[in-house]
């Protein structure tokens, strides 16, 4: 591959297939900052990633086609959502082009020889990684980072500085598989020095058969942590305690229980803020929810391991502004608050609603849920979801994404779910039409209500459309 000269024709080229994945888009922007010619394609670009990439000057080809591939020599990065049969993937293989996965690209170009802090777990990865990256930035440590979302303090999901400026890289570590040609978990590639395990539950039913398979993947990650590194785990989660039993690196449990080595004390929530004590230091975050207290404690412990002073950690957490699509307030109109959240697992939904209930104790909370993830659209969570919505006043379930690709007995039954919610005394509706959801809300919402939209996709732009309709 040619070296990077000032002439655009001589610059290194890289093309991302599936560029609107949260991590793919973030790395694409980082590569452009390093002087690469960056292009990309995606089936259906949507905000916030499409807006973010446009602001970085990266053109996205809509739809997959052999015509999207660069004419000059380029490295092709194939996203993990792509598979055989995709026309762009087939063209790459037939032309025998150089291709790689995103995790392998990171390992080769960014992670070797650096101090890599990998944040893992079924829930809370993005928020914890965002808190930790911001603490390092606030402490003027000049970190590099890769986060599967956009932290508001940082304005971008990825930044890769020169190793001479900073040797710390903070990574959100996903247990999902790497690519169709590499079925290992993504985080296996990340050369970890410190690993955070927030929690472990069953998820990703399309690639894992059971919880034990997920735990084995975490055990493989922990086997890579060096003896001078550190493993921070949720000491209140038995699955976390189980996977570290034979880990060769030092282990510290973080949690509320009295057996935790780093114990969270005096936790409380009020007026949109949460407070807790750790290492004899008082911490405060402008967020609610016990899960966010735990996220902040994990970030504080990791920063403390790298010798950031506790008062600086506390100041950084107090100034943390949150992450886009994580309890993000989209709008407040006519007394109605509209909130966007990435939650799609029953535990994440339950914890988010608990945090919102603490923040809005007297409000009627409406939960709008799109069963879109590869697990939530399946029947696996059928029995868990009714309890997940226990703190909501009303629930509207949208269409099950890609329902035709699943057998009827395999997919979530939204009608049955709604019946259970109604039996529990809630207003609940199944509305596969976005227009009908909007009409239902227009006649149901009252001043003081809070609407939270749960989806790991765009929900057909429901948040923006609801904002306009109000």
NORRA-V952262 format. One record per residue. RES is the residue in three letters. SS is DSSP state (H for helix, E for strand, L for the rest). PHI is phi in degrees with one decimal (NA if undefined). BURIAL is + if it has 24 or more other ideal C-beta (glycine too) atoms within 12 Angstrom, else -. Layout:
res->{RES & RES}
ss->{SS & SS}
phi->{PHI & PHI}
burial->{BURIAL & BURIAL}
//
This chain:
res->{UNK & UNK & UNK & UNK & UNK & UNK & UNK & UNK & UNK & UNK & UNK & UNK & UNK & UNK & UNK & UNK & UNK & UNK & UNK & UNK & UNK & UNK & UNK & UNK & UNK & UNK & UNK & UNK & UNK & UNK & UNK & UNK & UNK & UNK & UNK & UNK & UNK & UNK & UNK & UNK & UNK & UNK & UNK & UNK & UNK & UNK & UNK & UNK & UNK & UNK & UNK & UNK & UNK & UNK & UNK & UNK & UNK & UNK & UNK & UNK & UNK & UNK & UNK & UNK & UNK & UNK & UNK & UNK & UNK & UNK & UNK & UNK & UNK & UNK & UNK & UNK & UNK & UNK & UNK & UNK & UNK & UNK & UNK & UNK & UNK & UNK & UNK & UNK & UNK & UNK & UNK & UNK & UNK & UNK & UNK & UNK & UNK & UNK & UNK & UNK & UNK & UNK & UNK & UNK & UNK & UNK & UNK & UNK & UNK & UNK & UNK & UNK & UNK & UNK & UNK & UNK & UNK & UNK & UNK & UNK & UNK & UNK & UNK & UNK & UNK & UNK & UNK & UNK & UNK & UNK & UNK & UNK & UNK & UNK & UNK & UNK & UNK & UNK & UNK & UNK & UNK & UNK & UNK & UNK & UNK & UNK & UNK & UNK & UNK & UNK & UNK & UNK & UNK & UNK & UNK & UNK & UNK & UNK & UNK & UNK & UNK & UNK & UNK & UNK & UNK & UNK & UNK & UNK & UNK & UNK & UNK & UNK & UNK & UNK & UNK & UNK & UNK & UNK & UNK & UNK & UNK & UNK & UNK & UNK & UNK & UNK & UNK & UNK & UNK & UNK & UNK & UNK & UNK & UNK & UNK & UNK & UNK & UNK & UNK & UNK & UNK & UNK & UNK & UNK & UNK & UNK & UNK & UNK & UNK & UNK & UNK & UNK & UNK & UNK & UNK & UNK & UNK & UNK & UNK & UNK & UNK & UNK & UNK & UNK & UNK & UNK & UNK & UNK & UNK & UNK & UNK & UNK & UNK & UNK & UNK & UNK & UNK & UNK & UNK & UNK & UNK & UNK & UNK & UNK & UNK & UNK & UNK & UNK & UNK & UNK & UNK & UNK & UNK & UNK & UNK & UNK & UNK & UNK & UNK & UNK & UNK & UNK & UNK & UNK & UNK & UNK & UNK & UNK & UNK & UNK & UNK & UNK & UNK & UNK & UNK & UNK & UNK & UNK & UNK & UNK & UNK & UNK & UNK & UNK & UNK & UNK & UNK & UNK & UNK & UNK & UNK & UNK & UNK & UNK & UNK & UNK & UNK & UNK & UNK & UNK & UNK & UNK & UNK & UNK & UNK & UNK & UNK & UNK & UNK & UNK & UNK & UNK & UNK & UNK & UNK & UNK & UNK & UNK & UNK & UNK & UNK & UNK & UNK & UNK & UNK & UNK & UNK & UNK & UNK & UNK & UNK & UNK & UNK & UNK & UNK & UNK & UNK & UNK & UNK & UNK & UNK & UNK & UNK & UNK & UNK & UNK & UNK & UNK & UNK & UNK & UNK & UNK & UNK & UNK & UNK & UNK & UNK & UNK & UNK & UNK & UNK & UNK & UNK & UNK & UNK & UNK & UNK & UNK & UNK & UNK & UNK & UNK & UNK & UNK & UNK & UNK & UNK & UNK & UNK & UNK & UNK & UNK & UNK & UNK & UNK & UNK & UNK & UNK & UNK & UNK & UNK & UNK & UNK & UNK & UNK & UNK & UNK & UNK & UNK & UNK & UNK & UNK & UNK & UNK & UNK & UNK & UNK & UNK & UNK & UNK & UNK & UNK & UNK & UNK & UNK & UNK & UNK & UNK & UNK & UNK & UNK & UNK & UNK & UNK & UNK & UNK & UNK & UNK & UNK & UNK & UNK & UNK & UNK & UNK & UNK & UNK & UNK & UNK & UNK & UNK & UNK & UNK & UNK & UNK & UNK & UNK & UNK & UNK & UNK & UNK & UNK & UNK & UNK & UNK & UNK & UNK & UNK & UNK & UNK & UNK & UNK & UNK & UNK & UNK & UNK & UNK & UNK & UNK & UNK & UNK}
ss->{L & L & L & L & L & L & L & H & H & H & L & L & E & E & E & E & E & L & L & L & L & H & H & H & H & H & H & H & H & H & H & H & H & L & L & L & E & E & E & E & E & E & L & L & L & L & L & L & H & H & H & H & H & H & H & L & L & L & L & E & E & E & L & L & L & H & H & H & L & L & L & L & L & L & E & E & E & E & L & L & L & L & L & L & L & L & H & H & H & H & H & H & H & H & L & L & L & L & E & E & L & H & H & H & H & H & H & H & H & H & H & L & L & L & E & E & E & E & E & E & L & L & L & L & H & H & H & H & H & H & H & H & H & H & H & H & H & H & L & L & L & L & L & E & E & E & L & L & L & L & E & L & L & L & L & L & L & E & E & L & L & L & L & L & L & L & L & E & E & E & E & E & L & L & L & L & E & E & E & L & L & E & E & E & E & H & H & H & H & L & L & L & L & E & E & E & E & L & L & L & L & L & L & L & L & L & L & L & L & L & H & H & H & H & H & H & H & H & H & H & H & H & L & L & L & L & L & L & L & E & E & E & E & E & L & L & L & H & H & H & H & H & H & L & L & L & L & L & L & L & E & E & E & E & E & L & L & L & L & L & L & E & E & L & E & E & E & E & E & E & L & L & E & E & E & E & E & E & L & L & E & E & E & E & E & L & L & L & L & H & H & H & H & H & H & H & H & H & H & H & H & H & H & H & H & L & L & L & L & H & H & H & H & H & H & H & H & H & L & L & L & L & E & L & L & L & L & E & E & E & E & E & E & L & L & E & E & E & E & E & E & L & L & L & L & H & H & H & H & H & H & H & H & H & H & H & H & H & H & L & L & L & L & L & E & E & E & E & E & L & L & L & L & L & L & L & L & E & H & H & H & H & H & H & H & H & H & H & L & L & L & L & L & E & E & E & E & L & L & L & L & L & H & H & H & L & L & L & L & L & E & L & L & H & H & H & H & H & H & H & H & H & H & L & L & L & E & E & E & E & L & L & L & H & H & H & H & H & H & H & H & H & H & H & L & L & L & L & L & E & E & E & E & E & L & L & L & L & H & H & H & H & H & H & H & H & H & H & H & L}
phi->{NA & -69.9 & -78.5 & -88.6 & -108.9 & -68.5 & -67.8 & -63.8 & -71.1 & -100.5 & -73.2 & -66.4 & -115.6 & -143.0 & -127.2 & -104.3 & -94.7 & 93.7 & -69.2 & -89.6 & -64.1 & -58.5 & -73.3 & -58.9 & -63.6 & -65.4 & -70.4 & -57.7 & -63.8 & -66.4 & -65.2 & -64.0 & -62.1 & -83.9 & 101.8 & -79.6 & -79.7 & -113.2 & -134.0 & -166.9 & -142.8 & -158.9 & -68.1 & -147.9 & -60.3 & -145.2 & -65.6 & -85.1 & -66.4 & -64.1 & -66.6 & -62.2 & -65.4 & -62.0 & -67.9 & -90.0 & 78.2 & -101.5 & -86.4 & -108.7 & -82.5 & -87.8 & 91.7 & -101.6 & -158.9 & -59.5 & -67.9 & -74.8 & -70.5 & -60.7 & -73.0 & -86.0 & -56.8 & -151.1 & -90.6 & -105.0 & -107.0 & -102.1 & -67.0 & -77.2 & -85.5 & -89.5 & -144.0 & -59.2 & 100.9 & -66.0 & -60.5 & -72.8 & -63.1 & -61.7 & -65.2 & -61.4 & -69.0 & -66.4 & -84.5 & 56.5 & -80.0 & -74.2 & -135.2 & -153.3 & -95.3 & -63.1 & -60.1 & -69.0 & -60.1 & -62.0 & -57.3 & -73.0 & -99.0 & -129.8 & -103.4 & -63.7 & 78.2 & -120.2 & -87.1 & -103.1 & -103.2 & -111.1 & -102.5 & -126.9 & 130.8 & -65.7 & -130.0 & 84.0 & -61.7 & -65.0 & -66.0 & -64.4 & -63.2 & -66.3 & -60.0 & -66.8 & -62.4 & -67.8 & -59.5 & -62.6 & -66.4 & -61.7 & -82.5 & 60.5 & -87.7 & 51.2 & -77.2 & -94.0 & -157.0 & -137.2 & -132.1 & -80.9 & -178.1 & -118.2 & -66.4 & -66.6 & -65.2 & -100.0 & 78.6 & -157.5 & -92.4 & -148.8 & -151.9 & -119.4 & -84.0 & -59.8 & -55.3 & -70.0 & -82.6 & -155.6 & -102.8 & -98.4 & -124.8 & -107.1 & -126.5 & -77.5 & -102.3 & -97.0 & -84.2 & -65.4 & -70.3 & -77.3 & -168.9 & -64.3 & -102.8 & -151.3 & -90.5 & -72.9 & -63.2 & -55.0 & -67.7 & -62.5 & -84.7 & -92.0 & 47.7 & -72.7 & -103.9 & -124.1 & -122.2 & -105.1 & -116.1 & -71.2 & -177.7 & -139.2 & -135.8 & -74.6 & -159.9 & 55.5 & -66.0 & -77.0 & -125.0 & -111.5 & -83.1 & -161.4 & -64.0 & -62.3 & -64.5 & -64.0 & -62.8 & -63.1 & -65.8 & -65.4 & -63.9 & -64.2 & -63.3 & -64.8 & -67.2 & -95.9 & -74.9 & -69.7 & -65.3 & -91.7 & -90.3 & -156.8 & -117.3 & -107.4 & -130.4 & -69.8 & -72.2 & -93.7 & -108.0 & -61.8 & -67.3 & -66.0 & -63.5 & -67.4 & -73.0 & -96.3 & -56.9 & -117.6 & -69.8 & -82.6 & -97.3 & -59.3 & -126.4 & -130.2 & -87.0 & -118.5 & 174.9 & -90.1 & -73.4 & -72.8 & -89.8 & -69.9 & -63.0 & -110.0 & -93.1 & -84.1 & -120.4 & 53.8 & -73.9 & -153.4 & -131.6 & -162.8 & 49.6 & 78.9 & -123.8 & -127.7 & -133.3 & -161.9 & -122.8 & -153.1 & 56.1 & 70.1 & -117.4 & -86.3 & -120.3 & -141.9 & -128.9 & -82.9 & -144.9 & -113.9 & 109.5 & -59.9 & -62.5 & -74.9 & -61.5 & -65.4 & -57.4 & -66.1 & -64.5 & -61.5 & -62.2 & -63.9 & -64.0 & -66.3 & -63.9 & -63.7 & -60.9 & -96.0 & 66.9 & -77.8 & -59.0 & -56.9 & -61.0 & -70.1 & -59.8 & -62.6 & -64.2 & -63.8 & -64.4 & -63.5 & -92.6 & -68.1 & -103.9 & 96.3 & -129.0 & -57.3 & 71.2 & -121.5 & 50.2 & -85.8 & -75.4 & -82.5 & -165.8 & -133.4 & -133.9 & 50.1 & 80.8 & -105.1 & -102.6 & -110.4 & -123.7 & -107.8 & -144.0 & -78.4 & -57.5 & -143.6 & -93.9 & -51.9 & -64.4 & -63.9 & -63.3 & -60.6 & -67.6 & -64.7 & -64.0 & -64.8 & -65.2 & -68.4 & -64.6 & -67.7 & -78.8 & -123.6 & -64.1 & -107.0 & -81.1 & -82.6 & -103.1 & -102.8 & -106.9 & -107.5 & -125.8 & -104.7 & -73.9 & -121.5 & -66.4 & -64.5 & -98.5 & -68.6 & -83.3 & -93.7 & -78.9 & -56.7 & -98.4 & -54.5 & -82.3 & -86.5 & -64.2 & -55.2 & -69.4 & -61.1 & -96.2 & -58.7 & -92.2 & -87.6 & -77.8 & -136.7 & -135.1 & -122.8 & -100.1 & -87.3 & -64.5 & -72.9 & -64.9 & 50.7 & -61.2 & -66.1 & -83.1 & -116.5 & -65.3 & -57.0 & -77.0 & -94.2 & -97.8 & -57.6 & -103.1 & -67.0 & -66.2 & -64.1 & -61.0 & -63.4 & -60.3 & -65.1 & -66.8 & -64.3 & -62.7 & -86.0 & 92.8 & -104.0 & -75.5 & -145.8 & -143.3 & -107.1 & -132.0 & -70.4 & -97.2 & -61.9 & -60.8 & -69.8 & -61.9 & -62.5 & -63.9 & -61.5 & -68.6 & -60.4 & -93.0 & -106.1 & -73.4 & -128.0 & -54.9 & 98.1 & -72.9 & -120.3 & -113.0 & -117.3 & -101.8 & -102.1 & -166.6 & -94.8 & -130.3 & -95.4 & 52.4 & 53.2 & 68.9 & -58.9 & -59.7 & -67.1 & -68.5 & -67.1 & -58.6 & -65.3 & -68.2 & -86.0}
burial->{- & - & - & - & - & - & - & - & - & - & + & + & + & + & + & + & + & + & + & + & + & + & + & + & + & + & + & + & + & + & + & + & - & + & - & + & + & + & + & + & + & + & + & - & + & + & + & + & + & + & - & + & + & - & - & + & - & + & - & + & + & - & - & + & - & + & - & + & + & + & - & - & - & + & + & + & + & + & + & + & + & + & - & - & - & + & - & + & + & - & + & + & + & - & - & - & + & - & + & + & + & + & + & + & + & + & + & - & + & + & + & - & - & + & + & + & + & + & + & + & + & + & + & + & + & + & + & + & + & + & + & + & + & + & + & + & + & + & + & - & + & - & + & + & + & + & + & + & + & + & + & + & + & + & + & + & + & + & + & + & + & - & - & - & - & + & + & + & + & + & + & + & + & + & + & + & + & + & + & + & - & - & - & + & + & + & + & + & + & + & + & + & + & + & + & + & + & + & + & + & + & + & + & + & + & - & + & + & - & - & - & - & - & + & + & + & + & + & + & + & + & + & - & + & + & - & - & - & + & + & + & + & + & + & + & + & + & - & + & + & + & - & + & + & - & - & + & - & + & - & + & + & + & + & + & + & - & - & - & + & - & + & + & + & - & - & + & - & + & - & - & - & + & + & + & + & + & + & + & - & + & + & + & + & + & + & + & + & + & + & + & + & + & + & + & + & + & + & + & + & + & + & + & + & + & + & - & + & - & + & - & + & + & + & - & + & + & + & + & + & + & + & + & + & + & + & + & + & + & + & - & - & - & - & - & + & + & + & + & + & + & + & + & + & + & + & + & + & + & + & + & + & + & + & + & + & + & + & + & + & - & - & + & + & + & + & + & + & + & + & + & + & + & + & + & + & + & + & + & + & + & + & - & + & + & + & - & + & + & + & + & + & + & + & + & + & + & + & + & + & + & - & - & - & - & - & - & - & - & - & + & + & + & + & - & - & + & + & - & + & + & - & - & - & - & + & + & + & + & + & + & - & - & + & - & - & + & + & - & + & + & - & - & + & + & - & - & - & + & + & + & + & + & + & + & + & + & + & + & + & + & + & + & - & + & + & + & - & + & +}
//
